[in-house]
């Protein structure tokens, strides 16, 4: 269970109207595993502000598995859960999106069509550009089987 601590200098500040939106080039995507059990894995997609200025980040990004060594999408994109708010990210600050993964083994092979996954395709909110984040696993090629869900960045 994740608990919230008191505010610190690394916590995002509330948004204001003068701060530009974060773009794909302002942010660097990453992943860190947090827990696993009973056919599920949990982690966080991270976005680090690598620019020299503050920027506003708000909403859901996009997330999907990719494979084949060429970035081809594997299966259904991640379902979006919860609500979002806009936050201001200072240079060097990290925003996170909690990710839940069901394992492909939870589904019959005939329905899942197990496929090797190279990693995630991560879209920054309000961007058509994506970043690749290595995360080797097995996904389901069938787009009717949803293995991923994620929350808005905060």
Rosetta silent file (secondary structure, phi, psi, omega in degrees, C-alpha in Angstrom):
SEQUENCE: XXXXXXXXXXXXXXXXXXXXXXXXXXXXXXXXXXXXXXXXXXXXXXXXXXXXXXXXXXXXXXXXXXXXXXXXXXXXXXXXXXXXXXXXXXXXXXXXXXXXXXXXXXXXXXXXXXXXXXXXXXXXXXXXXXXXXXXXXXXXXXXXXXXXXXXXXX
SCORE:     score description
SCORE:     0.000 S_00000001
   1 L     0.000  135.677  179.755    0.000    0.000    0.000 S_00000001
   2 L   -92.710  132.967  177.700    1.317    3.411   -0.895 S_00000001
   3 L  -115.638  148.848  178.973    1.089    6.130    1.704 S_00000001
   4 L   -91.266  137.335  176.647    1.395    9.849    1.157 S_00000001
   5 L  -102.965  174.333  179.819    3.947   11.798    3.137 S_00000001
   6 L   -65.848  159.277 -176.371    3.935   15.450    4.005 S_00000001
   7 L   -59.500  142.142  176.350    4.778   17.922    1.242 S_00000001
   8 L  -135.151  177.097 -178.205    8.421   18.276    0.302 S_00000001
   9 L   -66.897  -15.442  178.591   10.408   20.268   -2.199 S_00000001
  10 L   -89.599   -7.459  178.155   10.056   17.392   -4.690 S_00000001
  11 L   -73.269  139.019  176.642    6.247   17.500   -4.629 S_00000001
  12 L   -62.372  144.038  177.772    4.666   19.159   -7.684 S_00000001
  13 E   -86.823  158.099  175.254    3.266   22.614   -7.038 S_00000001
  14 E   -60.264  151.917 -176.936   -0.295   23.575   -7.992 S_00000001
  15 L   -73.818  152.396  169.339   -0.669   24.770  -11.589 S_00000001
  16 L  -130.542  167.057 -173.696   -0.823   28.382  -12.697 S_00000001
  17 L   -80.564  -10.793 -175.823   -1.845   29.847  -16.052 S_00000001
  18 L   -90.367  -15.303 -175.172    1.582   31.362  -16.894 S_00000001
  19 L   -85.289  129.960  179.738    3.574   28.124  -16.999 S_00000001
  20 L   -67.930  154.277  176.585    3.944   26.462  -20.435 S_00000001
  21 E   -65.791  146.410  173.285    2.750   22.883  -20.926 S_00000001
  22 L   -69.727  136.869  175.846    5.394   20.185  -20.640 S_00000001
  23 L  -108.486  170.195  179.043    6.344   18.780  -24.035 S_00000001
  24 H   -57.055  -38.702 -179.002    7.870   15.447  -24.921 S_00000001
  25 H   -73.253  -18.571  177.189   11.322   17.062  -25.216 S_00000001
  26 H   -76.650  -19.424 -168.066   10.985   18.570  -21.694 S_00000001
  27 E  -124.520  146.510  174.486   10.545   15.142  -20.108 S_00000001
  28 E  -118.412  124.517 -177.884   12.419   11.837  -19.882 S_00000001
  29 E   -86.212  148.159  175.379   10.363    8.700  -19.287 S_00000001
  30 E  -150.690  179.796  178.838   11.415    5.803  -17.063 S_00000001
  31 E  -143.520  143.550  171.606    9.960    2.864  -15.160 S_00000001
  32 E  -140.028  131.191  177.896   10.428    1.421  -11.691 S_00000001
  33 E   -74.010  145.029  179.240    8.858   -1.767  -10.357 S_00000001
  34 E  -122.256  -31.967 -176.246    7.123   -1.466   -6.993 S_00000001
  35 E  -167.012  166.241  176.784    5.403   -4.796   -6.183 S_00000001
  36 E  -158.078  156.328  175.257    4.171   -8.116   -7.595 S_00000001
  37 E   163.950  146.976  172.939    1.945  -10.988   -6.621 S_00000001
  38 L    49.146   50.435  175.624   -0.828  -13.385   -7.672 S_00000001
  39 L    78.582   14.674 -179.944   -0.535  -12.838  -11.429 S_00000001
  40 E  -134.317  151.615  172.334   -0.058   -9.080  -11.193 S_00000001
  41 E  -129.739  150.319 -179.414    2.855   -6.644  -11.247 S_00000001
  42 E  -131.419  146.677  178.559    2.843   -3.026  -10.141 S_00000001
  43 E  -164.872 -168.270 -179.898    5.160   -0.164  -10.943 S_00000001
  44 E  -137.473  129.891  165.854    5.420    3.494  -11.889 S_00000001
  45 E   -81.702  130.820  179.225    6.065    5.224  -15.161 S_00000001
  46 E  -111.612  144.867  171.054    8.168    8.268  -14.274 S_00000001
  47 E  -123.990  119.135  179.274    8.540   11.537  -16.159 S_00000001
  48 E  -104.924  130.289  177.167   11.518   13.675  -15.156 S_00000001
  49 E   -74.207  105.995 -179.175   11.645   17.335  -16.152 S_00000001
  50 L   -99.359    6.385  179.244   15.007   17.512  -17.968 S_00000001
  51 L   -84.358  174.842  177.424   14.406   21.055  -19.249 S_00000001
  52 L   -96.456   14.797 -177.310   15.805   24.216  -17.711 S_00000001
  53 L  -142.235  160.532  174.274   12.349   25.635  -16.922 S_00000001
  54 L   -72.483  149.704  176.096    9.167   24.780  -15.041 S_00000001
  55 E  -146.725  157.192 -177.953    6.350   23.291  -17.087 S_00000001
  56 E   -95.565  130.144  179.036    2.734   22.264  -16.512 S_00000001
  57 E  -122.369  127.629 -179.898    1.821   18.584  -16.722 S_00000001
  58 L  -154.130  138.963  175.001   -1.767   17.477  -16.600 S_00000001
  59 L   102.805 -169.748  179.357   -3.885   14.557  -17.617 S_00000001
  60 L   -92.014  141.305  166.993   -3.296   11.055  -18.780 S_00000001
  61 L   -89.782 -171.905  174.485   -0.447   10.065  -20.982 S_00000001
  62 E  -110.790  149.770 -178.289   -0.609    7.065  -23.252 S_00000001
  63 E  -148.976  131.325  174.732    0.897    3.698  -22.403 S_00000001
  64 E  -153.520  161.466  172.140    1.196    0.450  -24.334 S_00000001
  65 E   -79.214  148.087  172.207    3.460   -2.549  -24.715 S_00000001
  66 E  -133.801  155.085 -178.721    5.751   -2.684  -27.759 S_00000001
  67 E  -157.459 -164.633  178.091    7.805   -5.521  -29.167 S_00000001
  68 L    73.528    4.712 -178.482    9.369   -7.116  -32.194 S_00000001
  69 L    72.427    2.388 -177.106   12.468   -4.961  -31.860 S_00000001
  70 L  -127.691    9.023  178.163   10.753   -2.321  -33.988 S_00000001
  71 L    80.756   13.025  178.884    8.325   -0.605  -31.610 S_00000001
  72 E   -69.059  133.584 -179.898    5.217   -2.395  -32.923 S_00000001
  73 E   -63.413  138.769  176.975    2.373   -2.194  -30.412 S_00000001
  74 E  -113.439  113.888  175.639    1.581   -5.470  -28.643 S_00000001
  75 L    73.558 -162.372 -176.225   -2.038   -5.875  -27.571 S_00000001
  76 L   -78.110  147.191  173.438   -4.401   -3.271  -26.171 S_00000001
  77 L   -68.255  165.495 -179.029   -3.196    0.089  -24.817 S_00000001
  78 L   -66.063  139.565  172.297   -3.434    0.699  -21.077 S_00000001
  79 E   -74.434  147.634 -179.641   -6.811    1.520  -19.571 S_00000001
  80 E  -100.397  134.557 -177.704   -6.932    4.857  -17.756 S_00000001
  81 E  -126.285  144.531  173.214   -8.058    4.965  -14.128 S_00000001
  82 L    83.913 -169.095 -178.186   -8.934    7.770  -11.745 S_00000001
  83 L  -110.788  169.964  178.680   -8.960   11.549  -12.090 S_00000001
  84 L  -135.453  162.064  173.613   -6.237   14.039  -12.932 S_00000001
  85 L  -143.574  156.639  178.280   -5.119   17.546  -12.065 S_00000001
  86 L   -83.058  137.035  177.496   -2.513   19.836  -13.547 S_00000001
  87 E  -128.915  154.146  176.030    0.767   20.186  -11.647 S_00000001
  88 E   -96.547  127.591  178.715    3.825   22.367  -12.166 S_00000001
  89 E  -106.585  119.395  175.240    7.072   20.453  -12.572 S_00000001
  90 L   -76.770  159.901  176.050   10.272   22.246  -11.652 S_00000001
  91 L   -53.801  133.440  179.941   13.517   21.297  -13.452 S_00000001
  92 L    86.336  -10.912 -177.301   14.666   17.895  -12.177 S_00000001
  93 L   -76.044  151.308 -177.929   11.287   17.057  -10.654 S_00000001
  94 E  -117.362  131.970  171.223    9.674   13.642  -11.213 S_00000001
  95 E  -108.939  150.352 -178.084    5.978   12.899  -11.821 S_00000001
  96 E  -127.113  152.494  172.079    4.644    9.336  -11.591 S_00000001
  97 E  -128.682  116.950  179.753    1.821    7.281  -13.052 S_00000001
  98 E   -69.483  135.573 -177.483    1.000    4.075  -11.189 S_00000001
  99 E  -121.071  135.739  172.533    0.845    1.068  -13.508 S_00000001
 100 E  -116.503  132.718  178.491   -0.883   -2.285  -12.968 S_00000001
 101 E  -123.473  127.159  167.070    0.007   -5.262  -15.167 S_00000001
 102 E   -86.962  146.351  179.044   -1.810   -8.578  -15.327 S_00000001
 103 L   -83.379  147.794 -179.164    0.457  -11.377  -16.476 S_00000001
 104 H   -59.504  -29.249 -179.437   -0.233  -13.039  -19.816 S_00000001
 105 H   -64.496  -13.440  177.408   -0.292  -16.402  -18.027 S_00000001
 106 H   -71.644  -11.725 -173.595   -3.641  -15.365  -16.481 S_00000001
 107 L  -120.234  149.350  175.024   -5.299  -15.966  -19.880 S_00000001
 108 L   -60.405  139.731 -178.603   -5.625  -19.042  -22.098 S_00000001
 109 H   -57.126  -34.311 -179.186   -2.889  -18.981  -24.757 S_00000001
 110 H   -66.770  -30.659  178.414   -5.521  -19.274  -27.501 S_00000001
 111 H   -86.716  -36.059 -175.005   -7.206  -16.047  -26.314 S_00000001
 112 H   -81.211  -43.118 -170.638   -4.037  -14.157  -25.338 S_00000001
 113 L    58.390   67.988 -176.645   -1.612  -15.111  -28.120 S_00000001
 114 E   -50.962  134.594 -176.599    1.475  -14.647  -25.874 S_00000001
 115 E  -141.778  136.971  177.782    4.060  -12.316  -27.429 S_00000001
 116 E   -65.217  139.386 -179.946    7.435  -11.102  -26.215 S_00000001
 117 E  -116.320  134.443  177.235    7.460   -7.441  -25.163 S_00000001
 118 E   -86.523  -31.781 -177.091   10.538   -5.189  -25.360 S_00000001
 119 E   171.938 -158.392 -179.567    9.100   -2.386  -23.252 S_00000001
 120 E  -106.066  147.176  162.585    6.582    0.429  -23.010 S_00000001
 121 E  -100.796  122.073 -176.427    5.648    3.173  -25.434 S_00000001
 122 E  -115.318  125.318  174.507    5.003    6.203  -23.213 S_00000001
 123 E  -105.952  128.690  171.626    3.157    9.301  -24.405 S_00000001
 124 L   -66.970  143.242  176.938    3.440   12.519  -22.432 S_00000001
 125 L   -51.183  138.462  178.211   -0.042   14.038  -21.860 S_00000001
 126 L    64.768   28.529  179.749   -1.189   16.113  -24.859 S_00000001
 127 L  -129.129  145.219  173.734    1.614   14.787  -27.097 S_00000001
 128 L   -97.540   -4.831  177.339    1.669   12.684  -30.244 S_00000001
 129 L   -92.571  146.782 -177.987    5.363   11.924  -29.720 S_00000001
 130 E  -127.255  168.573  176.108    6.355    8.945  -27.613 S_00000001
 131 E  -127.782  147.528  176.821    9.351    7.555  -25.753 S_00000001
 132 E   -95.885  135.156  175.576   10.497    3.960  -25.410 S_00000001
 133 E  -127.647  119.361 -178.744   11.154    2.544  -21.934 S_00000001
 134 E   -62.431  131.848  177.371   12.711   -0.940  -21.698 S_00000001
 135 E  -164.435   84.105 -175.416   10.534   -3.416  -19.761 S_00000001
 136 E   -75.147  129.526  179.645   10.904   -6.975  -21.046 S_00000001
 137 E  -162.827 -169.449  174.444    7.941   -9.236  -20.353 S_00000001
 138 E  -115.705  129.074  177.545    5.297  -11.292  -22.152 S_00000001
 139 E  -112.860 -176.915  175.581    2.161   -9.575  -23.418 S_00000001
 140 E  -109.746  123.987  179.717   -0.973  -10.662  -25.248 S_00000001
 141 L   -69.380  -26.600 -178.892   -1.080   -9.912  -28.978 S_00000001
 142 L   -69.147  119.979 -177.944   -4.892  -10.052  -28.953 S_00000001
 143 L   -70.438   -7.646  176.444   -6.159   -6.460  -28.602 S_00000001
 144 L   -86.571   -6.443  177.983   -9.285   -7.762  -26.813 S_00000001
 145 L  -106.535  114.977 -177.391   -7.162   -8.824  -23.813 S_00000001
 146 L  -100.314  116.165 -179.648   -6.208   -5.831  -21.667 S_00000001
 147 L  -100.538  -19.316 -171.580   -3.179   -6.394  -19.431 S_00000001
 148 E  -114.185  145.140  166.577   -2.319   -2.783  -18.545 S_00000001
 149 E  -144.768  154.473  178.933   -3.928    0.052  -16.616 S_00000001
 150 E  -152.004  160.061  179.444   -2.461    3.318  -15.347 S_00000001
 151 E  -101.501  165.934  176.484   -3.317    6.462  -13.428 S_00000001
 152 L   -64.492  154.513  176.377   -2.750   10.082  -14.420 S_00000001
 153 L   -69.349  141.770  177.066    0.660   11.602  -13.726 S_00000001
 154 L  -146.823    0.000    0.000    0.981   13.422  -10.428 S_00000001
